[in-house]
């Protein structure tokens, strides 16, 4: 018998998207390293991967991100 039970952090009413099981969870059920969230609604959690793709694209195409390399191409 374990002395300390491992618990995931979160509360009912918070929604998460599990990256391992590729499903929406309330609560959460899976460890933090395997999920996105918390989201306020189930619908937001269902669109977690799409939201992540949109944010990644926005970040990758941000001209400010590549600005330092363009000004100093010889600096490594």
HELIX and SHEET records of a PDB file:
HELIX    1   1 UNK A   32  UNK A   34  5                                   3    
HELIX    2   2 UNK A   42  UNK A   46  1                                   5    
HELIX    3   3 UNK A   48  UNK A   60  1                                  13    
HELIX    4   4 UNK A   67  UNK A   71  1                                   5    
SHEET    1   A 3 UNK A  23  UNK A  26  0                                        
SHEET    2   A 3 UNK A  15  UNK A  18 -1                                        
SHEET    3   A 3 UNK A  35  UNK A  39 -1                                        
END                                                                             
